[in-house]
């Protein structure tokens, strides 16, 4: 907006007018100063600035001269008409103009019955409920009527719309002119009157109910009763007399056995007592059924039978309860769980027959016997896998190893350095000595002696390795014991020297060169628990022998290096011990060797000190032997038959074994005893 510089008059922009340019152009004009007239028609307005036409409803186009197309209306003809049944709508507001016979906002409602024409303002003149066409008022007759105004009924034999249908009836008096329904005679029914009245009905159109009782039927024409089997009388109200049944009560009853009186008056079946069935009531109810007509289902389990009369359960042996579902309480068996079980060692008995079901490790009729040796477990069916004389637990099969063995199956000897029960004791052998895996006795290397092989051994020439050993006490002996031991040792040496001279003469007489052994006792021998029989070379309660490694090597090359000696069972818990681990016998026939000698030889040994008793302690003994080989006589002596040696010549064996001292606290007590 601008104003004149001299007069101050406002110069308005296009579309605005007034003194101050604050007024829009008046209707029908636009542009600067609103001086341009609008080019629009049909009541359209134009834009005050551009002059573009804004058409009124029902018109469109640049100058609004084009009316809306059929089926559209409104501003810019953007709305669609909703008129039905060929009705037209106003292009301005969409108002529907209906055809003849239709009405409503959208012309979807036909003229109501009795009216017709434009806007349904004409009244029909049809009769008998006929309707007229909404468009032209033509009468549309109802079925059964005809004529211009539907005031004439259909002629006989016809019916339906425009009386165009033909009646199709059999036992009837014509048909209905409207529906064509046949007017049946009495006793007949159906669409074509070709069906007799259903049971219980009679008369015209079967409209009357029969008065017959107990299932009797009546005549469809006159209603007279025809009684059902088992009944009689005008209305079938009475049953057949006793002993008869059936139609007209003409059939006699059969001979019933377990029944309530004669047969049924209708079917002739016997009325069976509870628990019986069959045509003559002579059959007991099948399994699982009971009661009247065997209709009840037994509640007994498979552990019993059911009474066919009252359904009570009769339990099999081993079962109790109302339905025989409970086993006998623990410890009882048999019918009604009357008997008491006699099983032992945790075994349960069969509730049926009382048979004992042994727990693992037991057998026998009453489970009082352990599994036989070498068997264990359930029914003693498992074979023990224990080795080396181990005991097998009769329940679990677990092996209890004997002394000197270990492993799950006791298949392993104690590892080097251990011995005894469970291999839990440690060996105390010294100077490369080997330890017996059973008793822990030390096998000394050449040149050593003592229980622990911790003492140097006196070496002498021409010792016989088959004979005596030198018992010696440990260094822990106090001085008094040492002196007594030395005196005894000297006496033994003197006896051995005399024996040696005699032995040499004997060998020369036989022409054999034999390695020899002499005793080298350190002290007198006491407390010997292990007693050997004469087959081992000494009388019982004498000291035993331990062979050195060199003699073991010699015996490996000999005919046999094994022997068996029996220990005094009352003095030694290990009554028989076989073969030390180092020595093996290649010839089973020489596993036991008894040396022969003159009878007077044993008397020399009987003169040795015998101060030890069966009850003295074994820990006082140090059996050792020292070996010196004679090179000149080795080859000849190896081939010598052991049975030609003196009886008291000792084949080295493992019964020369001593238990290990478990506690040194008893030492003084032993010294006092000695």
C-alpha positions in Angstrom: 0.0 0.0 0.0 1.2 3.5 -0.9 -0.2 7.0 -0.6 0.0 10.0 -2.9 2.8 12.4 -1.8 0.8 15.5 -2.2 -2.8 14.5 -1.5 -2.2 11.5 0.8 -4.7 9.3 -1.1 -4.0 5.5 -0.7 -3.2 3.5 -3.8 -4.7 0.0 -3.0 -3.4 -3.3 -4.3 -5.5 -5.6 -6.4 -8.5 -7.0 -4.6 -8.7 -4.2 -2.0 -10.7 -1.0 -1.9 -11.8 1.8 0.4 -10.3 5.0 1.8 -7.7 3.1 3.6 -7.5 -0.1 1.4 -9.1 -2.2 4.1 -12.1 -3.4 2.2 -12.4 -6.4 -0.2 -13.8 -6.0 -3.6 -17.5 -6.1 -3.8 -19.2 -9.3 -5.3 -18.8 -9.4 -9.1 -15.6 -7.4 -9.3 -11.9 -8.0 -8.8 -8.4 -6.5 -9.6 -6.9 -3.0 -8.9 -9.5 -0.7 -7.6 -12.0 -3.6 -8.0 -12.8 -2.2 -11.4 -12.7 -5.5 -13.4 -16.1 -7.5 -13.6 -16.0 -11.3 -12.8 -16.5 -13.6 -15.8 -18.4 -16.3 -13.7 -22.0 -17.7 -14.3 -24.7 -19.6 -12.5 -24.2 -17.7 -9.3 -20.5 -18.4 -9.0 -18.2 -16.0 -7.2 -14.7 -15.0 -8.2 -11.5 -14.4 -6.5 -11.1 -10.6 -5.6 -7.4 -10.6 -6.6 -7.1 -13.1 -9.6 -10.7 -13.2 -10.8 -10.8 -17.0 -10.9 -14.3 -18.5 -10.6 -15.5 -20.3 -7.4 -18.4 -22.3 -8.8 -21.7 -22.8 -6.9 -22.7 -26.5 -6.1 -23.9 -28.3 -9.2 -21.6 -26.5 -11.7 -18.0 -26.7 -12.8 -15.6 -25.2 -15.4 -13.5 -22.1 -15.6 -16.6 -19.9 -15.8 -18.9 -22.4 -14.0 -21.1 -22.9 -17.1 -20.9 -26.8 -17.1 -23.5 -28.6 -14.9 -22.5 -31.7 -12.9 -22.5 -35.0 -14.8 -25.2 -37.6 -13.9 -24.4 -39.3 -10.7 -22.4 -36.4 -9.2 -23.3 -33.4 -7.3 -22.0 -30.6 -4.9 -19.1 -28.2 -5.0 -16.9 -28.9 -8.1 -19.2 -32.0 -8.7 -17.0 -33.9 -6.3 -19.7 -35.9 -4.5 -21.3 -39.1 -5.9 -25.0 -39.7 -5.8 -26.4 -42.6 -3.7 -29.8 -43.1 -5.3 -31.0 -46.7 -5.9 -33.4 -48.3 -8.3 -32.6 -45.8 -11.2 -33.4 -42.8 -9.1 -31.8 -39.4 -10.0 -30.2 -36.9 -7.7 -30.0 -33.1 -7.6 -26.6 -31.8 -8.9 -26.7 -29.1 -6.2 -27.4 -31.1 -3.0 -27.7 -34.7 -4.1 -31.4 -35.1 -3.2 -32.8 -38.3 -4.8 -35.8 -38.3 -7.2 -37.3 -41.8 -7.1 -39.0 -43.8 -9.9 -42.6 -45.1 -9.6 -43.0 -47.8 -7.0 -40.0 -46.6 -4.8 -39.5 -44.3 -1.9 -37.0 -43.3 0.7 -34.0 -41.0 0.9 -32.0 -43.2 -1.5 -35.1 -44.8 -3.3 -34.3 -48.2 -1.8 -37.7 -48.8 -0.2 -40.5 -50.2 -2.4 -44.0 -49.0 -2.0 -45.8 -50.5 1.0 -48.5 -53.1 0.4 -51.6 -51.5 -0.9 -49.9 -48.5 -2.6 -48.2 -47.9 -5.9 -47.2 -45.2 -8.4 -44.9 -42.0 -8.2 -44.0 -41.4 -4.6 -46.3 -44.4 -3.7 -49.3 -42.1 -3.5 -51.8 -44.5 -5.4 -53.9 -47.2 -3.5 -54.3 -50.8 -4.8 -57.8 -52.3 -5.4 -56.8 -56.0 -5.2 -58.7 -58.6 -3.0 -57.9 -61.7 -0.9 -54.6 -60.4 0.3 -53.3 -59.9 -3.2 -50.6 -57.2 -3.8 -50.3 -54.8 -6.7 -47.2 -53.9 -8.7 -45.7 -50.7 -7.3 -45.1 -49.2 -10.7 -48.4 -49.7 -12.4 -50.8 -51.1 -9.7 -51.4 -54.5 -11.5 -52.9 -57.1 -9.0 -50.6 -60.0 -8.2 -53.0 -62.7 -6.9 -52.2 -64.9 -3.9 -52.0 -68.7 -4.5 -55.5 -70.1 -4.9 -57.0 -67.0 -6.4 -57.3 -65.5 -9.9 -59.1 -62.6 -11.8 -58.3 -58.9 -12.4 -58.8 -58.1 -8.8 -58.0 -61.6 -7.4 -61.5 -62.2 -6.3 -62.1 -65.7 -7.9 -60.9 -69.0 -6.2 -59.0 -71.7 -8.2 -61.2 -74.4 -9.8 -61.3 -77.9 -8.4 -58.1 -80.0 -9.0 -55.9 -76.9 -9.2 -54.1 -74.8 -6.7 -51.3 -72.4 -6.2 -50.1 -69.2 -7.8 -52.4 -68.2 -10.7 -54.1 -71.7 -10.1 -51.4 -73.2 -12.3 -50.6 -76.3 -10.1 -52.5 -79.6 -10.3 -53.5 -81.5 -7.1 -51.7 -84.9 -6.5 -53.7 -86.8 -3.8 -54.6 -90.5 -3.3 -56.9 -91.2 -0.4 -58.2 -87.6 -0.2 -61.2 -85.4 -0.7 -59.5 -82.8 -3.0 -56.7 -80.4 -2.1 -56.3 -77.0 -0.6 -56.5 -74.3 -3.4 -53.8 -72.3 -1.8 -51.2 -74.8 -0.7 -52.3 -77.9 -2.6 -52.4 -79.8 0.6 -54.4 -83.0 0.2 -57.6 -83.3 2.4 -56.9 -86.9 3.4 -59.6 -89.4 4.4 -59.7 -90.8 8.0 -56.7 -93.0 8.7 -54.5 -91.5 6.0 -51.8 -88.9 6.0 -48.9 -87.6 4.0 -48.5 -85.0 1.3 -50.3 -87.3 -1.2 -52.5 -89.1 1.5 -50.7 -92.3 0.8 -49.5 -93.0 4.3 -51.4 -94.7 7.1 -51.6 -92.8 10.4 -48.6 -93.2 12.6 -48.8 -95.4 15.7 -50.8 -93.7 18.4 -52.9 -91.6 15.9 -56.2 -92.2 14.0 -59.1 -90.4 12.4 -59.3 -87.6 9.8 -55.8 -86.2 9.1 -54.7 -88.6 11.9 -55.7 -85.9 14.3 -57.0 -88.1 17.2 -54.7 -89.7 19.7 -55.1 -93.4 20.6 -56.1 -94.3 24.1 -54.5 -97.7 24.1 -52.1 -98.4 27.0 -48.8 -100.3 27.4 -47.7 -99.8 23.8 -50.8 -100.9 22.2 -51.7 -99.5 18.8 -55.1 -98.5 17.5 -56.8 -98.8 14.1 -56.1 -95.6 12.1 -59.6 -95.5 10.8 -61.8 -96.2 14.0 -59.2 -96.2 16.8 -59.8 -99.8 18.2 -56.8 -101.1 20.2 -54.4 -103.8 19.0 -52.5 -104.8 22.2 -48.7 -105.2 22.4 -47.2 -108.6 23.3 -47.8 -109.3 27.0 -51.0 -107.2 27.4 -54.7 -107.7 26.9 -58.1 -105.9 27.4 -60.0 -103.2 25.5 -57.4 -100.6 26.3 -54.5 -103.1 26.8 -54.4 -102.3 30.5 -53.9 -105.8 31.8 -50.8 -108.1 31.5 -50.8 -111.7 30.5 -51.7 -114.3 33.2 -48.7 -116.1 34.9 -47.1 -118.7 32.7 -47.9 -117.0 29.4 -46.4 -114.2 27.4 -46.3 -112.7 23.9 -48.9 -111.5 21.4 -52.4 -112.0 22.7 -50.7 -113.9 25.6 -50.8 -117.1 23.6 -47.2 -118.4 24.3 -46.3 -120.5 27.4 -43.2 -119.5 29.5 -40.0 -121.6 29.5 -38.7 -123.4 32.6 -36.6 -120.7 34.5 -33.9 -121.9 37.0 -32.6 -119.0 39.2 -35.4 -116.5 38.7 -38.0 -114.5 40.4 -41.1 -116.4 39.4 -42.2 -117.2 35.9 -41.0 -115.5 32.7 -41.6 -112.0 31.7 -45.1 -111.5 30.3 -43.8 -109.5 27.3 -40.6 -111.1 26.1 -40.9 -114.5 27.8 -37.4 -114.0 29.3 -36.7 -115.4 32.7 -36.3 -112.7 35.5 -32.9 -113.9 36.8 -31.7 -113.5 40.4 -28.6 -111.3 41.1 -25.5 -113.1 39.9 -27.1 -115.2 37.2 -27.8 -114.7 33.5 -28.8 -116.6 30.4 -32.1 -117.5 28.8 -33.0 -119.9 31.6 -31.0 -118.0 34.4 -28.6 -121.0 34.6 -25.4 -119.1 33.9 -23.2 -117.3 36.5 -22.2 -113.7 35.7 -19.1 -113.4 33.6 -15.8 -112.3 35.2 -15.9 -108.6 36.1 -19.7 -108.4 36.3 -22.2 -108.9 39.2 -25.7 -108.1 40.4 -29.0 -108.0 38.7 -28.7 -109.0 35.0 -24.9 -108.9 35.6 -25.2 -105.2 34.8 -22.8 -103.9 37.6 -19.1 -103.7 37.0 -16.8 -105.2 39.7 -14.4 -102.8 41.4 -11.9 -105.5 42.2 -8.4 -105.2 40.8 -6.7 -108.0 38.9 -5.5 -109.2 42.3 -8.8 -110.8 43.2 -12.1 -112.2 42.0 -15.5 -110.7 42.3 -18.6 -112.2 44.0 -21.2 -112.4 41.1 -24.1 -111.7 43.5 -23.0 -108.7 45.7 -19.7 -107.7 44.0 -17.6 -108.2 47.1 -13.9 -108.9 46.3 -12.2 -112.2 47.2 -8.5 -111.4 47.1 -5.8 -113.7 45.9 -3.0 -114.7 48.3 -0.8 -111.7 49.1 -3.5 -109.1 48.6 -6.0 -107.3 50.9 -8.3 -104.4 50.8 -11.9 -103.7 49.6 -10.7 -103.9 46.0 -7.6 -106.1 46.6 -5.3 -103.3 45.7 -3.1 -103.5 48.8 -0.3 -105.9 49.2 0.3 -107.7 52.4 2.1 -105.6 55.1 5.8 -106.3 55.3 6.4 -109.5 57.1 3.1 -111.3 56.1 1.9 -113.4 53.2 -0.7 -115.7 52.0 -4.6 -115.5 51.9 -5.7 -112.5 54.0 -2.0 -112.0 54.8 -2.4 -114.6 57.6 1.1 -116.1 57.6 4.2 -114.5 59.0 7.4 -114.3 56.9 10.5 -116.2 58.1 13.2 -114.4 56.1 16.4 -113.1 57.6 19.2 -110.6 56.8 16.8 -107.9 55.6 15.1 -110.1 53.0 11.5 -109.6 52.0 9.1 -112.4 51.4 6.7 -112.8 48.5 3.3 -111.8 49.7 1.9 -114.5 47.5 3.7 -117.6 48.6 6.1 -116.4 51.3 9.2 -117.1 49.2 12.1 -115.1 50.6 13.7 -112.6 48.2 17.2 -112.3 49.5 19.1 -109.1 49.7 22.5 -108.9 48.0 25.0 -111.3 49.3 22.5 -113.9 50.8 21.0 -117.1 49.7 19.1 -120.1 51.0 15.5 -120.8 51.6 15.3 -118.2 54.4 18.3 -116.1 53.2 20.4 -117.3 56.1 23.4 -118.4 54.1 26.0 -116.1 52.7 26.9 -116.4 49.0 29.3 -119.3 48.3 32.9 -118.4 48.1 33.9 -116.5 44.9 30.3 -115.2 44.4 28.5 -112.1 45.6 25.6 -109.7 44.9 22.0 -110.3 44.0 21.1 -114.0 43.9 24.9 -114.6 44.3 25.0 -114.3 40.5 28.2 -112.2 40.3 31.6 -113.8 40.3 34.3 -112.4 42.5 37.3 -111.0 40.7 39.6 -111.0 43.7 43.1 -112.5 43.3 46.0 -113.7 45.5 43.7 -115.4 48.0 41.8 -112.2 48.8 38.5 -112.3 50.5 35.5 -111.1 48.5 32.6 -109.3 50.3 29.5 -111.4 49.7 27.4 -108.3 49.4 29.3 -105.8 47.3 32.1 -108.0 45.9 34.7 -105.7 47.3 38.0 -107.4 47.7 39.7 -107.5 51.1 43.3 -108.0 50.2 45.6 -110.3 52.2 48.8 -108.9 53.7 51.2 -107.8 51.0 48.7 -107.2 48.2 46.7 -104.2 47.0 44.6 -103.0 44.1 40.9 -103.2 43.4 41.2 -106.9 42.8 44.3 -107.4 45.0 46.2 -108.2 41.8 49.2 -106.0 42.7 51.9 -106.7 45.3 52.8 -103.9 47.6 55.0 -101.3 45.8 58.7 -101.4 46.7 59.2 -99.8 50.1 55.9 -100.9 51.5 54.4 -104.1 53.0 51.8 -105.5 55.2 48.0 -105.1 55.4 46.9 -102.6 52.9 50.6 -101.9 52.1 50.4 -99.1 54.7 53.6 -100.0 56.5 57.0 -98.7 55.3 60.0 -100.9 55.0 63.1 -100.2 57.1 65.6 -102.1 55.1 68.9 -100.5 54.4 72.0 -101.0 52.2 70.0 -101.9 49.0 68.2 -104.7 50.8 64.9 -105.9 49.4 61.8 -106.0 51.6 59.2 -108.8 51.7 55.9 -107.4 50.6 54.0 -109.6 53.1 55.9 -109.4 56.3 58.4 -106.6 55.7 61.4 -108.9 56.4 64.6 -107.6 54.9 66.6 -109.7 52.4 70.1 -108.3 52.9 72.6 -107.7 50.1 75.9 -109.6 50.3 78.0 -108.4 53.2 75.1 -107.2 55.4 73.0 -108.6 58.2 70.5 -107.6 60.8 66.8 -107.1 60.8 67.3 -103.9 58.8 70.5 -105.1 57.1 72.3 -102.3 58.8 75.2 -104.5 60.1 78.3 -105.7 58.3 78.3 -109.5 58.1 81.4 -111.7 58.9 82.5 -113.4 55.6 83.8 -117.0 55.8 85.1 -119.4 53.2 83.5 -122.7 52.3 80.0 -121.9 53.7 77.2 -124.1 52.7 74.3 -121.8 51.4 71.8 -124.5 52.2 72.3 -124.5 56.0 72.1 -122.3 59.0 71.7 -118.6 59.5 73.3 -116.3 62.0 70.8 -114.7 64.3 72.0 -111.4 65.8 70.4 -108.7 67.9 70.2 -105.1 66.9 72.5 -102.4 68.0 69.9 -101.2 70.4 70.7 -104.1 72.9 72.0 -102.8 76.2 75.4 -104.0 77.4 74.2 -106.9 79.6 72.2 -108.5 76.8 75.2 -108.0 74.4 77.5 -110.0 76.7 75.1 -112.8 77.1 74.6 -112.9 73.4 78.3 -113.1 72.7 78.7 -116.0 75.0 75.9 -117.9 73.4 77.2 -117.0 69.9 80.6 -118.5 70.8 79.0 -121.7 71.9 77.0 -122.0 68.7 80.2 -121.4 66.6 81.9 -124.2 68.4 79.0 -126.6 67.6 78.9 -125.4 64.0 82.6 -126.0 63.6 82.2 -129.6 64.8 79.3 -130.0 62.5 81.2 -128.5 59.6 84.1 -131.1 60.0 81.6 -133.9 60.0 79.8 -132.5 57.0 83.0 -132.2 55.0 83.8 -135.8 55.7 80.4 -136.8 54.5 80.7 -134.9 51.3 84.1 -136.4 50.5 82.7 -139.8 51.0 80.0 -139.0 48.4 82.6 -137.5 46.0 80.7 -134.2 45.8 82.0 -130.7 46.3 79.3 -128.6 48.0 79.2 -125.0 48.9 79.1 -124.7 52.7 77.6 -122.4 55.3 78.7 -121.7 58.8 76.8 -119.9 61.5 77.9 -116.4 62.5 75.6 -115.6 65.4 76.1 -112.3 67.1 74.2 -113.3 70.2 72.0 -116.0 71.6 68.6 -116.3 69.9 65.5 -115.3 71.8 61.8 -114.6 71.3 61.3 -116.5 68.1 57.6 -116.6 67.2 58.0 -118.3 63.8 58.6 -122.0 64.4 59.6 -124.3 61.5 58.9 -127.9 61.0 61.7 -130.4 60.5 61.4 -130.1 56.7 62.9 -126.7 57.0 66.0 -127.9 58.7 65.4 -127.2 62.4 63.2 -128.4 65.1 60.2 -126.2 66.0 60.8 -123.0 68.0 64.3 -122.6 66.4 65.5 -119.6 64.4 64.7 -119.3 60.6 66.9 -118.5 57.7 67.1 -115.6 55.2 69.1 -116.0 52.0 71.2 -113.3 50.6 70.9 -112.0 47.0 73.8 -114.1 45.8 72.2 -117.3 46.9 68.9 -116.3 45.2 70.8 -115.9 42.0 72.3 -119.3 42.5 68.9 -120.9 43.1 67.4 -119.3 39.9 70.0 -121.4 38.0 69.3 -124.5 40.1 66.7 -127.2 39.6 64.1 -125.5 41.7 64.2 -122.5 44.0 60.8 -122.8 45.7 59.8 -124.7 48.9 56.9 -125.0 51.2 57.2 -125.2 54.9 54.4 -125.4 57.4 54.6 -123.0 60.4 53.2 -123.9 63.8 49.6 -122.8 63.4 49.3 -122.1 67.0 52.2 -119.6 67.0 52.0 -118.0 63.6 48.9 -116.5 62.0 50.3 -117.2 58.5 50.4 -121.0 58.7 51.7 -121.5 55.2 53.6 -118.9 53.1 54.6 -119.6 49.5 57.6 -118.5 47.5 59.2 -115.0 48.2 58.7 -112.5 45.4 62.3 -112.8 44.1 62.4 -116.6 43.7 60.3 -118.5 41.2 60.1 -122.2 40.6 60.3 -123.5 37.1 59.5 -127.1 38.0 56.4 -127.6 40.0 57.4 -131.1 41.0 60.3 -129.8 43.2 58.3 -127.1 44.9 58.7 -128.9 48.2 62.2 -130.1 49.2 63.1 -132.3 52.1 66.8 -133.0 52.6 67.9 -136.4 53.7 70.6 -136.9 56.3 71.7 -139.5 58.8 69.5 -139.8 61.9 72.2 -138.5 64.3 72.4 -135.2 62.5 69.3 -133.8 64.3 70.8 -134.5 67.6 73.5 -131.9 67.0 70.9 -129.3 66.5 69.0 -130.4 69.6 72.0 -129.4 71.7 71.7 -125.7 70.6 70.2 -123.3 73.1 66.5 -123.5 73.2 65.7 -120.7 75.4 63.0 -119.2 73.1 59.4 -120.2 73.7 56.3 -120.0 71.6 55.1 -116.9 73.5 58.3 -114.8 73.2 58.7 -111.9 71.0 59.9 -112.3 67.4 61.6 -108.9 67.4 64.5 -110.4 69.4 65.7 -112.3 66.3 68.0 -111.1 63.5 68.2 -114.0 61.1 70.8 -113.3 58.5 73.1 -115.3 56.2 76.3 -114.5 54.4 77.2 -116.3 51.2 80.7 -117.0 50.0 80.8 -119.0 46.7 83.5 -121.5 46.0 84.5 -121.2 42.4 85.9 -124.7 42.3 82.7 -126.4 43.4 80.0 -124.1 41.8 79.4 -126.1 38.6 79.2 -129.4 40.3 76.9 -128.2 43.2 74.4 -126.7 40.8 73.7 -130.0 39.2 73.3 -131.9 42.5 69.9 -133.4 43.3 68.4 -131.5 46.3 67.0 -134.8 47.6 70.5 -136.1 48.2 71.3 -133.2 50.6 71.1 -133.6 54.4 67.7 -133.2 55.8 68.6 -130.1 57.7 70.1 -128.4 54.7 67.8 -125.5 54.2 66.4 -124.6 50.8 65.9 -120.8 51.1 62.3 -120.0 51.5 60.1 -117.1 52.5 59.0 -118.5 55.9 62.2 -117.0 57.3 60.2 -113.8 57.7 59.9 -111.5 60.6 57.1 -108.9 61.2 58.3 -105.4 61.4 58.5 -103.7 64.8 55.6 -101.3 65.0 56.6 -99.5 68.2 60.0 -99.3 70.0 58.3 -98.6 73.4 58.2 -102.3 74.2 62.0 -102.8 73.9 62.9 -102.5 77.6 60.2 -105.0 78.5 61.7 -107.6 76.2 65.1 -107.0 77.5 63.8 -107.6 81.0 62.3 -110.9 79.9 65.5 -112.0 78.3 
